[in-house]
Amino acid sequence: MPRILFRVVTLIAVLALLFGVPWWTIVGSPELPAALEVLGTIVFAAAAVAVPVCMVLGHGPWQRDLAAKIGDLSLGLIWLLFSLSVLGNVLRLVLAVSGVDSAAGIVSGVVLVTFAALAVYGMAEARRVPRLKELDVVIPRLGAGLDGLRFAIITDTHFGPLNRTKWSEKVVEVVNELDADVVAHAGDLADGSVAKRREQVAPLGKVRAKLGKFYITGNHEYFGEAQAWLDHMRDLGWEPLHNRHMPVRRGGDTLVFAGIDDPTGAASGLPGHGPDLPAALDGVAESTPVVLLAHQPKQVKQAAEAGIDLQISGHTHGGQIWPFHLLVRLDQPVLAGLSRHGERTQLYTSRGTGFWGPPLRVFAPSEITLLTLRNGK
């Protein structure tokens, strides 16, 4: 089967499931009047066509923000409705076996009410200023002069079609209140060009850090203007760690912050892009502890082999919209939080500060992270 035909068939199958299961659960209820059944069928059929069209217009070469807004929200809502419908049909089977009358109507009502509640909650959760998550991380090789270093992390801001300039300003206010020694942005800064997202990103130029502000690319930079974003963040006062490192010194001790590109950079066609850990660590003494910024948690395999002390990642969004976390775990070794890999390496995976696409976060709250680095002595 030709590749393009395979993709078309796959897309049709996915859309049939995403929209078909909710349609059968809600519209296919025997208790529903015929007129509402016809109306519901028309709505579901129109949405099944509109969502992929809007996603292509919004995120393809045309970059139409209005289409992206419609497509993103619709995609998030239908995913949530699909997930609840699957659970609803399990309940429907149980009720039917138990001999409960009108099982289909009961399930339809439960699914709709739950969907409405979770949709409202999810939109509010996505748009709020993220909660602060604080954690002490012990790095045994950390020098005494750097013990207690305050390290603030934001990631996956995904500035995009929805104008979140005010939200961006509030995030910066929270970060500055932390009085951090180091601040890092671990990738997926924005979706779109510098020209289109400049206003939303501008507040990041006001972020304060005593010893350094570091930025790396995520996979979404490579859907647009990765090099332009690296240059722009440098103009805003951030140090891009594009397969390179920067030392941080305090009290006579040194800690290296290194950064590598997202794996998608290797296929981007941009010269010199793609993760290159040996280049990032070139010249770093074996005895010097290293914090590595790498957008995707699965990059920890190479980090552990290199003896990195701590890797910082994002990318997963904690799943963003339940139960998408089950699919994320098929691709990534960790969903969120602190984990250990190998003898020395620890990985902290942030759930992300913003959201991608659908303006929804369901059971996967966003975060601004403050790690206090300790040497454990």
C-alpha positions, 0 to 999 in steps of 0.5 A, spaced: 500 500 500 502 506 498 504 510 504 500 516 502 494 511 501 496 508 508 496 515 512 489 516 509 486 510 511 489 511 518 486 518 519 479 515 517 480 510 521 482 514 527 476 519 526 471 514 525 473 511 532 474 518 535 467 521 533 463 514 532 464 511 539 461 518 542 456 518 537 453 511 538 454 512 546 450 519 546 446 520 539 445 512 538 441 512 545 434 508 543 431 514 548 433 519 544 427 523 539 428 521 532 429 529 530 435 530 535 438 523 533 438 526 526 441 533 528 446 529 533 448 525 527 449 531 522 453 535 528 458 529 529 459 528 521 460 535 520 465 536 526 469 529 524 470 533 517 472 540 520 477 538 525 482 535 520 481 541 516 482 546 521 488 542 524 491 542 517 490 549 516 492 551 523 498 547 523 500 546 516 504 551 511 498 556 512 499 557 519 492 560 520 491 562 527 483 562 527 483 555 524 488 552 529 484 555 535 478 551 532 481 545 531 485 545 537 479 546 542 475 541 538 480 535 538 481 536 545 474 536 547 473 530 542 478 526 545 475 527 552 468 525 550 471 519 546 475 517 553 469 518 557 464 514 552 469 508 552 468 508 560 461 509 559 460 503 554 463 499 560 458 502 565 452 501 560 454 493 559 454 492 566 447 496 567 444 492 562 447 485 564 444 487 571 437 488 568 437 496 569 432 499 564 434 505 560 441 503 561 443 507 554 439 513 556 443 513 563 450 512 560 448 518 555 446 522 561 452 521 565 457 521 560 455 528 558 454 531 565 461 528 566 464 531 560 461 538 561 464 538 568 471 536 566 471 540 560 470 547 564 475 544 569 480 542 564 480 549 560 480 553 567 486 549 569 490 550 562 489 557 562 491 558 570 498 561 572 501 554 574 502 552 581 509 552 584 512 545 585 518 545 590 523 539 591 530 538 593 535 534 589 541 531 592 547 531 587 553 528 591 558 531 587 556 538 588 561 542 591 559 546 598 559 553 595 554 551 590 550 547 596 543 550 596 543 553 589 536 555 587 534 552 580 527 555 577 525 551 571 519 553 566 518 549 559 513 547 554 510 554 554 507 553 547 506 560 545 501 559 540 494 561 536 491 563 543 494 570 545 497 569 552 501 575 553 498 577 560 499 569 562 506 570 560 507 576 564 504 573 570 509 567 569 515 571 569 512 575 576 512 568 579 519 566 577 522 572 579 519 572 586 523 565 587 530 569 587 533 563 583 540 563 582 539 559 575 533 559 570 532 554 565 527 553 559 527 546 557 524 547 550 517 548 546 518 555 547 513 557 541 509 554 536 510 559 530 515 564 527 518 569 531 514 574 528 508 571 530 509 570 537 514 575 539 509 579 543 507 573 547 515 571 548 517 578 550 516 578 557 521 572 558 526 578 557 524 580 564 526 574 567 532 575 573 537 570 575 543 571 579 548 566 575 545 564 569 538 563 564 539 557 559 534 555 553 534 549 549 530 547 543 524 542 543 521 538 538 516 544 536 521 549 535 523 544 529 516 545 526 518 552 525 524 557 526 529 553 531 535 557 529 531 564 529 528 562 536 535 560 539 537 567 536 531 571 539 532 568 546 539 570 546 537 577 544 532 577 550 538 575 555 538 568 555 544 563 553 542 558 548 545 551 550 545 549 543 549 543 544 554 546 548 555 548 556 556 554 560 559 553 567 556 556 573 561 558 579 560 560 586 564 559 593 570 556 589 566 551 586 563 549 579 557 546 576 556 545 569 549 547 565 549 543 558 544 543 553 543 538 547 538 539 541 531 535 541 532 529 537 527 532 531 533 537 530 537 531 526 532 531 521 530 538 520 535 540 515 538 545 519 546 545 519 549 543 526 542 541 529 540 535 532 543 532 539 550 532 540 552 530 547 559 529 546 560 536 543 556 539 549 560 536 554 567 538 550 572 540 555 568 539 561 573 535 567 570 528 569 570 531 576 565 537 575 558 535 576 553 536 570 546 538 569 543 537 562 537 540 559 534 535 554 527 536 552 525 529 551 525 524 557 528 518 553 534 522 552 536 520 559 539 513 556 545 517 553 545 522 559 546 516 564 551 512 559 555 519 559 555 519 567 550 526 567 548 528 574 542 531 573 537 531 566 532 536 566 526 535 561 519 536 559 515 534 553 510 529 556 506 535 559 504 529 564 499 527 559 495 534 559 488 531 557 487 524 561 488 519 559 493 521 554 498 519 559 497 512 557 500 513 550 505 518 552 508 512 556 509 508 550 514 513 548 517 516 554 520 512 560 517 517 565 511 521 565 513 526 571 517 527 577 524 525 579 527 519 577 533 515 577 537 512 571 543 508 572 548 509 578 549 516 578 544 520 573 537 523 576 532 525 571 527 531 573 521 531 568 516 537 568 509 537 566 510 543 563 508 550 564 503 551 558 499 547 554 500 545 546 494 545 542 487 544 546 487 549 551 485 543 556 489 540 562 485 534 565 488 531 571 495 533 569 496 540 572 502 545 569 507 547 573 513 552 575 519 548 578 524 550 583 529 545 585 534 546 590 540 543 589 544 539 595 550 535 596 547 531 601 553 532 606 
